[in-house]
Amino acid sequence: MFEYYVDLALRSLKHNKVLTSLMVLAIAVGIGASMTTLTVMHLLSGNPMPGKSDRLFYAQVDGMPKFAAGNPKEPPDMLDYRSALDLWSARKADRQALVVDSQVKMLAPDIDQPPLMGMLLSTTADFFTMFDVPFQYGGPWSGDDDLRHARVAVISANLNDKLYGGADSTGRTLRLRDADVRIVGVLKPWRPTPQFYDVVGGRYAHGQTDDYYSKPEDVFTPFSTGLEINDGNFRQFNCWEVPKQPGHLVDAGCVWIGLWVELDTAAKVAAYRNFLADYAAQQQAMGRIGYVDNTRLRNLMAWLDFNQVIPGDVRLQTWLALSFLVICLCNTVGLLLAKFLRRGGEIGVRRALGASRSQIFMQCLIEAGVIGLLGGGGGLLLAMLGLQWVRSQPVAYADLAHLDLPMFFTTFLLAVLVSLLAGTLPALRASRIAPALQLKTL
């Protein structure tokens, strides 16, 4: 019976090609627009550390004095130097990583190439194991290297391709600013989406958060090493006093360092929260900080949500595209209703020959489903064109826009669901056509 209904649907669609084309086009345009924005939203809102995000936490302590006012409802997104070093040195978590980035001039002394400007991430050895960073050559530095201020570095696959043509560059020398470091590791192509470990202040950025979808830093060095090499080039997140030397933020009245910790159990999470509260109380007693109860420990996904990392324009475009899909749905309802009611004589004859209302309803609904499949094919082509347009835009996430397998199947599923939803009311109206009245008019 199903094959028979499909055959009837195809015959009916061929009978009125203009009306069929309008319905297919309405669904295709609605699906194409909505799937373009939904695909971008899907790519930008994913979990960058699936299976581990609930064990990774961002630590916050309000290290600002009371006279600096601040925001007693929420601590600053970053830590001052002293608080960051105190918390990291306490080793109260399974793993912990300090992070701060800065721009630096890079040069390979043994390569005949001009200097490059890139990004340097000063961090600690646990960074690589905490965040499952993959290595192509070599590996991370050790915890002892952190303490010894060792002149070592890990470089990205992108920088390794630029400088060394993708060859194993471990053991070679890289000059950062005016200091030489030894390359101990080269990453595989690695790009967490979003670049969560750098996320700060997104909710204050008025929707301009696409930088969180850029490529990772070019060079990684031990935290203390990076501070020494690139002193004077660090950016403060917020300050309550002017640094004595611009860019020199060690022991300055500024917050500018992030701290990530890994905690494997709920008991450890509770213990670390107590540790943060005890540390704040201790520092307040010493007269250094003003807000003792202003500490936070959010897991990775809660931190991304708190900072509203998805760019505001993507959110707006998604709502507009879904609204447009609803408009296309309403147009399709009207077109299907007109199509089915115009076939009242045919439906009346079928009813007179013994077809039940449910059979008429099913026939019309299957016809709507066939239209949805055709519209889904057109919508897929339009979505691919839309994503190609996104890739041409000057935004950091442009090269991430692609249609993966789940979204490919979602396109067709959404098209069929939309068409079935649009066809429900017209099919119901068609199934209630009185056969006697239609036969009189024949």
Secondary structure per residue as TSV (DSSP state, phi and psi in degrees):
chain	resnum	aa	ss	phi	psi
A	1	M	-	360.0	-38.5
A	2	F	H	-61.5	-44.5
A	3	E	H	-62.0	-35.9
A	4	Y	H	-64.6	-43.4
A	5	Y	H	-65.2	-38.5
A	6	V	H	-63.6	-41.8
A	7	D	H	-62.9	-41.7
A	8	L	H	-63.1	-39.6
A	9	A	H	-62.9	-44.5
A	10	L	H	-64.6	-39.5
A	11	R	H	-62.7	-43.3
A	12	S	H	-64.9	-40.6
A	13	L	H	-66.8	-35.6
A	14	K	H	-70.7	-27.3
A	15	H	H	-66.6	-36.5
A	16	N	T	-128.3	84.5
A	17	K	H	-69.2	-33.6
A	18	V	H	-66.1	-48.2
A	19	L	H	-64.4	-39.8
A	20	T	H	-61.8	-43.3
A	21	S	H	-62.8	-39.8
A	22	L	H	-63.1	-42.3
A	23	M	H	-68.2	-44.1
A	24	V	H	-62.5	-41.2
A	25	L	H	-65.9	-40.9
A	26	A	H	-60.5	-45.4
A	27	I	H	-68.3	-42.3
A	28	A	H	-61.2	-44.7
A	29	V	H	-66.3	-44.2
A	30	G	H	-62.7	-43.7
A	31	I	H	-68.3	-42.5
A	32	G	H	-60.7	-45.7
A	33	A	H	-66.7	-45.4
A	34	S	H	-69.6	-38.3
A	35	M	H	-72.0	-29.3
A	36	T	H	-61.9	-50.4
A	37	T	H	-73.2	-36.5
A	38	L	H	-65.7	-35.8
A	39	T	H	-65.3	-44.0
A	40	V	H	-62.1	-44.2
A	41	M	H	-61.3	-41.7
A	42	H	H	-61.0	-41.9
A	43	L	H	-71.1	-36.0
A	44	L	H	-84.3	-19.6
A	45	S	T	-105.7	12.5
A	46	G	S	-72.5	167.8
A	47	N	-	-83.5	115.6
A	48	P	S	-72.1	-16.2
A	49	M	S	-134.1	66.7
A	50	P	T	-61.3	137.4
A	51	G	T	85.0	-9.7
A	52	K	T	-133.6	-11.1
A	53	S	G	-62.0	-27.3
A	54	D	G	-78.2	-3.5
A	55	R	G	-109.1	-1.6
A	56	L	E	-107.1	131.3
A	57	F	E	-133.1	146.1
A	58	Y	E	-104.6	123.3
A	59	A	E	-96.0	137.9
A	60	Q	E	-134.0	134.5
A	61	V	E	-135.0	135.7
A	62	D	-	-83.0	96.6
A	63	G	-	-88.8	9.7
A	64	M	-	-85.9	142.8
A	65	P	-	-72.0	162.6
A	66	K	G	-63.0	-34.9
A	67	F	G	-65.8	-17.5
A	68	A	G	-80.0	-0.7
A	69	A	-	66.9	-76.6
A	70	G	-	65.9	-155.9
A	71	N	-	-129.8	96.8
A	72	P	T	-63.5	-13.3
A	73	K	T	-78.9	-30.4
A	74	E	S	-140.4	136.6
A	75	P	-	-72.5	164.1
A	76	P	-	-59.4	154.0
A	77	D	S	-68.1	-18.1
A	78	M	S	-129.4	172.0
A	79	L	B	-109.6	152.7
A	80	D	-	-75.6	164.0
A	81	Y	H	-57.2	-47.4
A	82	R	H	-64.6	-45.6
A	83	S	H	-62.8	-42.8
A	84	A	H	-60.5	-46.3
A	85	L	H	-67.4	-38.0
A	86	D	H	-62.6	-47.7
A	87	L	H	-67.1	-41.7
A	88	W	H	-67.2	-42.4
A	89	S	H	-68.7	-22.2
A	90	A	H	-69.3	-22.9
A	91	R	T	54.6	46.7
A	92	K	-	-89.2	-5.7
A	93	A	S	-110.5	166.8
A	94	D	S	-62.6	-41.6
A	95	R	E	-144.8	153.7
A	96	Q	E	-149.0	145.4
A	97	A	E	-139.9	124.9
A	98	L	E	-84.0	143.0
A	99	V	E	-139.9	134.4
A	100	V	E	-156.2	133.4
A	101	D	E	-108.8	161.4
A	102	S	E	-161.8	158.5
A	103	Q	E	-87.5	141.3
A	104	V	E	-145.8	151.4
A	105	K	E	-87.5	132.9
A	106	M	E	-122.5	143.1
A	107	L	E	-149.3	135.0
A	108	A	-	-95.8	106.5
A	109	P	T	-59.7	-30.3
A	110	D	T	-93.9	10.9
A	111	I	S	-121.4	134.3
A	112	D	-	-83.1	75.2
A	113	Q	-	-139.0	149.8
A	114	P	-	-70.1	160.1
A	115	P	-	-61.0	152.7
A	116	L	E	-117.1	150.3
A	117	M	E	-101.6	129.1
A	118	G	E	-147.4	-174.6
A	119	M	E	-105.3	136.5
A	120	L	E	-111.1	129.9
A	121	L	E	-107.2	116.0
A	122	S	E	-91.0	119.0
A	123	T	E	-147.1	-169.4
A	124	T	-	-121.4	165.6
A	125	A	T	-58.5	-32.8
A	126	D	H	-66.3	-16.4
A	127	F	H	-51.7	-44.4
A	128	F	H	-73.0	-38.4
A	129	T	H	-78.3	-35.6
A	130	M	H	-59.8	-43.8
A	131	F	T	-103.4	15.2
A	132	D	T	51.3	46.5
A	133	V	-	-75.4	123.7
A	134	P	-	-83.4	144.2
A	135	F	E	-113.3	140.2
A	136	Q	E	-94.6	-40.9
A	137	Y	E	-135.5	145.2
A	138	G	E	65.8	-146.7
A	139	G	-	-168.8	-173.2
A	140	P	-	-75.4	166.3
A	141	W	-	-76.2	172.6
A	142	S	-	-96.4	168.5
A	143	G	H	-62.5	-33.3
A	144	D	H	-64.2	-34.8
A	145	D	H	-62.2	-34.8
A	146	D	H	-60.0	-45.7
A	147	L	H	-73.5	-30.7
A	148	R	H	-88.9	2.4
A	149	H	T	55.0	42.2
A	150	A	-	-64.0	142.7
A	151	R	-	-88.6	71.3
A	152	V	E	-127.3	164.2
A	153	A	E	-154.4	154.0
A	154	V	E	-114.9	137.2
A	155	I	E	-117.5	157.3
A	156	S	-	-77.5	161.3
A	157	A	H	-61.8	-36.5
A	158	N	H	-63.3	-45.6
A	159	L	H	-67.8	-37.6
A	160	N	H	-62.8	-37.2
A	161	D	H	-66.0	-41.5
A	162	K	H	-65.8	-44.5
A	163	L	H	-89.2	-38.0
A	164	Y	H	-123.2	12.3
A	165	G	T	64.4	23.2
A	166	G	T	84.7	1.4
A	167	A	S	-76.1	165.8
A	168	D	-	-67.0	111.8
A	169	S	-	-106.3	9.1
A	170	T	T	-62.7	138.8
A	171	G	T	93.0	-14.5
A	172	R	-	-83.5	167.1
A	173	T	E	-102.0	136.4
A	174	L	E	-124.5	132.1
A	175	R	E	-97.7	120.2
A	176	L	E	-108.2	113.6
A	177	R	T	59.8	-109.2
A	178	D	T	-114.8	13.6
A	179	A	E	-119.7	143.9
A	180	D	E	-95.8	135.9
A	181	V	E	-126.9	154.4
A	182	R	E	-99.0	129.8
A	183	I	E	-76.4	121.0
A	184	V	E	-107.5	-12.9
A	185	G	E	-159.3	150.4
A	186	V	E	-127.0	126.9
A	187	L	E	-75.5	152.1
A	188	K	-	-73.0	165.1
A	189	P	S	-53.9	119.5
A	190	W	-	-141.8	124.7
A	191	R	-	-149.6	87.0
A	192	P	-	-64.8	140.2
A	193	T	S	-124.8	110.5
A	194	P	S	-77.3	175.7
A	195	Q	-	-79.7	76.2
A	196	F	G	-62.4	-33.2
A	197	Y	G	-71.4	-12.6
A	198	D	G	-102.2	1.1
A	199	V	-	-72.9	118.5
A	200	V	-	-151.5	142.9
A	201	G	S	68.5	16.6
A	202	G	G	-60.8	-36.7
A	203	R	G	-69.3	-14.6
A	204	Y	G	-97.9	1.2
A	205	A	S	-89.9	3.9
A	206	H	T	53.9	42.6
A	207	G	T	86.3	-8.7
A	208	Q	-	-89.3	71.4
A	209	T	-	-117.8	17.0
A	210	D	G	-71.0	-12.6
A	211	D	G	-63.2	-21.3
A	212	Y	G	-72.3	-2.9
A	213	Y	G	-113.5	13.9
A	214	S	S	-79.5	178.7
A	215	K	-	-76.8	152.2
A	216	P	-	-60.8	168.6
A	217	E	-	-60.1	159.6
A	218	D	S	-81.2	-35.2
A	219	V	E	-133.8	141.0
A	220	F	E	-122.0	128.9
A	221	T	E	-130.0	161.1
A	222	P	E	-53.5	144.6
A	223	F	H	-52.9	-52.9
A	224	S	H	-65.9	-34.3
A	225	T	H	-64.5	-46.2
A	226	G	H	-62.2	-38.5
A	227	L	H	-64.2	-35.0
A	228	E	H	-74.3	-46.1
A	229	I	H	-67.2	-43.2
A	230	N	T	-108.2	26.7
A	231	D	T	-56.4	134.4
A	232	G	T	96.5	-8.4
A	233	N	-	-113.9	14.6
A	234	F	B	-93.1	147.4
A	235	R	-	-103.2	131.1
A	236	Q	-	-80.9	142.4
A	237	F	S	-79.2	-42.1
A	238	N	E	-160.2	145.6
A	239	C	E	-133.5	146.8
A	240	W	S	-108.6	0.6
A	241	E	S	-152.6	153.4
A	242	V	-	-75.4	125.8
A	243	P	-	-58.3	141.5
A	244	K	S	-62.5	-33.2
A	245	Q	S	-128.4	120.6
A	246	P	T	-54.1	131.5
A	247	G	T	83.1	-13.1
A	248	H	-	-95.6	102.5
A	249	L	-	-110.7	-0.4
A	250	V	T	-63.6	123.0
A	251	D	T	63.7	14.9
A	252	A	S	-84.7	163.1
A	253	G	S	-80.6	63.4
A	254	C	E	-142.0	152.4
A	255	V	E	-105.7	132.9
A	256	W	-	-162.6	3.0
A	257	I	B	-122.5	138.7
A	258	G	E	-101.6	151.6
A	259	L	E	-132.5	118.9
A	260	W	E	-108.5	141.7
A	261	V	E	-132.5	151.0
A	262	E	E	-111.4	127.4
A	263	L	-	-131.9	120.3
A	264	D	-	-84.9	-19.1
A	265	T	S	-133.7	160.8
A	266	A	H	-63.3	-34.3
A	267	A	H	-64.6	-39.4
A	268	K	H	-68.0	-35.4
A	269	V	H	-62.9	-46.0
A	270	A	H	-62.9	-40.2
A	271	A	H	-65.9	-37.6
A	272	Y	H	-71.5	-34.8
A	273	R	H	-62.1	-41.8
A	274	N	H	-64.5	-37.1
A	275	F	H	-62.9	-43.2
A	276	L	H	-62.4	-42.8
A	277	A	H	-64.9	-42.3
A	278	D	H	-64.5	-39.1
A	279	Y	H	-64.2	-43.5
A	280	A	H	-62.3	-41.9
A	281	A	H	-63.9	-40.5
A	282	Q	H	-63.4	-44.7
A	283	Q	H	-69.3	-32.1
A	284	Q	H	-67.8	-39.8
A	285	A	H	-61.5	-29.9
A	286	M	T	-82.2	-5.0
A	287	G	T	82.6	14.4
A	288	R	S	-89.8	-37.7
A	289	I	-	-121.8	161.7
A	290	G	S	-103.0	-29.7
A	291	Y	-	-114.6	105.1
A	292	V	T	-78.2	-29.7
A	293	D	T	-97.2	13.4
A	294	N	-	-104.4	66.8
A	295	T	E	-121.6	153.1
A	296	R	E	-142.1	152.1
A	297	L	E	-143.8	93.0
A	298	R	E	-102.4	140.5
A	299	N	E	-73.8	173.0
A	300	L	H	-56.2	-52.0
A	301	M	H	-68.5	-34.5
A	302	A	H	-65.9	-35.6
A	303	W	H	-67.9	-41.7
A	304	L	H	-64.8	-41.6
A	305	D	H	-65.3	-41.5
A	306	F	H	-60.7	-37.1
A	307	N	T	-90.8	0.5
A	308	Q	T	49.6	59.8
A	309	V	-	-73.5	-20.7
A	310	I	S	-69.1	125.9
A	311	P	-	-54.7	138.1
A	312	G	H	-60.0	-34.0
A	313	D	H	-67.1	-31.7
A	314	V	H	-68.4	-41.8
A	315	R	H	-59.9	-46.5
A	316	L	H	-63.6	-44.4
A	317	Q	H	-62.7	-35.7
A	318	T	H	-63.9	-46.1
A	319	W	H	-65.1	-39.3
A	320	L	H	-65.0	-41.0
A	321	A	H	-66.7	-39.7
A	322	L	H	-67.2	-37.0
A	323	S	H	-64.1	-39.4
A	324	F	H	-64.4	-37.3
A	325	L	H	-63.1	-38.3
A	326	V	H	-63.9	-40.4
A	327	I	H	-62.7	-44.0
A	328	C	H	-62.2	-36.9
A	329	L	H	-62.8	-45.4
A	330	C	H	-62.7	-40.7
A	331	N	H	-62.7	-40.1
A	332	T	H	-66.2	-37.2
A	333	V	H	-58.6	-46.8
A	334	G	H	-63.1	-41.6
A	335	L	H	-67.3	-42.0
A	336	L	H	-66.3	-38.7
A	337	L	H	-62.2	-44.6
A	338	A	H	-63.1	-40.2
A	339	K	H	-65.4	-46.6
A	340	F	H	-70.2	-38.7
A	341	L	H	-70.4	-29.0
A	342	R	H	-68.4	-19.5
A	343	R	T	-96.8	26.4
A	344	G	H	-59.2	-38.8
A	345	G	H	-62.9	-46.3
A	346	E	H	-60.4	-44.0
A	347	I	H	-66.7	-38.0
A	348	G	H	-61.3	-41.2
A	349	V	H	-63.3	-43.1
A	350	R	H	-62.7	-40.7
A	351	R	H	-64.8	-40.1
A	352	A	H	-66.1	-29.2
A	353	L	T	-84.7	2.0
A	354	G	T	114.8	-0.1
A	355	A	-	-69.8	135.3
A	356	S	-	-83.3	167.7
A	357	R	H	-61.9	-38.9
A	358	S	H	-65.6	-34.1
A	359	Q	H	-69.2	-40.9
A	360	I	H	-63.6	-43.3
A	361	F	H	-59.4	-45.6
A	362	M	H	-65.9	-39.2
A	363	Q	H	-60.5	-47.1
A	364	C	H	-67.4	-36.4
A	365	L	H	-69.1	-38.4
A	366	I	H	-66.0	-36.5
A	367	E	H	-62.4	-40.9
A	368	A	H	-63.7	-37.2
A	369	G	H	-65.5	-38.2
A	370	V	H	-63.7	-41.8
A	371	I	H	-60.5	-39.1
A	372	G	H	-63.0	-40.7
A	373	L	H	-63.4	-42.7
A	374	L	H	-64.9	-41.4
A	375	G	H	-65.8	-33.3
A	376	G	H	-64.5	-39.4
A	377	G	H	-62.4	-44.2
A	378	G	H	-66.7	-38.6
A	379	G	H	-63.7	-35.8
A	380	L	H	-63.4	-44.2
A	381	L	H	-62.8	-42.8
A	382	L	H	-66.7	-36.4
A	383	A	H	-65.2	-40.0
A	384	M	H	-65.0	-38.6
A	385	L	H	-66.1	-39.8
A	386	G	H	-63.4	-41.5
A	387	L	H	-68.5	-33.6
A	388	Q	H	-64.1	-37.7
A	389	W	H	-66.0	-40.3
A	390	V	H	-60.9	-40.9
A	391	R	H	-64.3	-19.4
A	392	S	T	-90.7	-2.9
A	393	Q	S	-82.9	152.0
A	394	P	S	-83.8	60.4
A	395	V	S	-125.0	154.0
A	396	A	T	-64.1	-28.9
A	397	Y	T	-92.0	6.1
A	398	A	G	-56.1	-45.3
A	399	D	G	-73.8	-6.0
A	400	L	G	-84.8	-15.2
A	401	A	-	-72.3	108.1
A	402	H	-	-153.6	157.6
A	403	L	-	-94.9	104.2
A	404	D	-	-82.1	174.8
A	405	L	H	-61.2	-44.7
A	406	P	H	-59.2	-42.1
A	407	M	H	-72.0	-26.8
A	408	F	H	-62.1	-49.2
A	409	F	H	-71.0	-32.0
A	410	T	H	-62.6	-34.8
A	411	T	H	-58.0	-49.7
A	412	F	H	-69.9	-38.9
A	413	L	H	-62.8	-43.7
A	414	L	H	-65.1	-39.1
A	415	A	H	-62.5	-44.5
A	416	V	H	-67.3	-42.9
A	417	L	H	-62.2	-42.8
A	418	V	H	-62.6	-44.4
A	419	S	H	-67.6	-38.9
A	420	L	H	-65.9	-39.6
A	421	L	H	-64.1	-42.2
A	422	A	H	-66.8	-30.6
A	423	G	H	-86.4	-9.5
A	424	T	H	-63.2	-51.8
A	425	L	H	-64.9	-49.0
A	426	P	H	-59.3	-39.4
A	427	A	H	-65.9	-37.3
A	428	L	H	-66.3	-41.7
A	429	R	H	-64.8	-40.9
A	430	A	H	-65.4	-36.1
A	431	S	H	-70.3	-15.3
A	432	R	T	-98.9	6.6
A	433	I	-	-64.1	130.1
A	434	A	-	-76.9	120.3
A	435	P	H	-64.8	-35.5
A	436	A	H	-62.8	-44.3
A	437	L	H	-64.5	-39.3
A	438	Q	H	-69.2	-38.1
A	439	L	H	-68.2	-29.5
A	440	K	H	-65.1	-32.7
A	441	T	T	-85.1	-8.4
A	442	L	-	-78.9	360.0
